[in-house]
Amino acid sequence: MQDKYELLRRHFEEIVKVTDEEWNIIKPHFQFKKLKKHQFLIQTGQPVDCEFWIIKGLIKSYIIDEKGHEHILQFAMEEYWVSDYYAFQHKELATTIVDCIEDSEFFCLSFESREIICEKIPAIANFFRVKSNYGFINLQQRILSLLTQTAEERYDALLFKLPKLVQRVPKKLIAAYLGVSRETLSRFKG
């Protein structure tokens, strides 16, 4: 498992420098976990105690509407962070579902632990600020694409931006992410 922690440290160090002393403070705050395909990290109506950094596997974050249709907000694969961030930040019950598309390994970081390490190590606070900005930018781009692009244009953009993701995700889930039926997706050239 030591090498998994080294992956996490390298992830932090893509943005900020972490000394060995700082790493010894950070490391104990992360809990390693494994889940099998179709197991849940977060379920609607439950407390959201952690955010998750994916080491291996593929995760989806989604809601199910009153008609039973699945609407995928995010796919998270290796080196992505995922949670129900509203519930996590505000200590409320989850309104989204987060589960494994593949067998997955990840680190859990509680809200309290994140606050402690951000207070003790300003570089880590900066790391999370930068990551939040990247997340906001991606969300903004996703919303703009939903407002200004056709479903086929969104699919082509997804193929261009994340070709490995499209290979790993069943077409039914890609369709739910794009907001189209499976039949409509099958007509796209891609």
Buried (B, 14 or more C-beta within 10 A) or exposed (E): EEEBBEBBBEBBEEBBEBEEEBBEBBBEBBEEBEBEEEEEBBBBEEEBBBBBBBBBBBBBBBBEEEEEEBEBBBBBBBEBBBBBBEBBEEEEEBEBBBBBBBBBBBBBBBBEBBEBBBEEBEBBBEBBEEBEEEBEEEEEEBEEBEEEBEBBEBBBBBBEEBEEBBEBBEEEBBBBBBEBBEEBBEEBEE
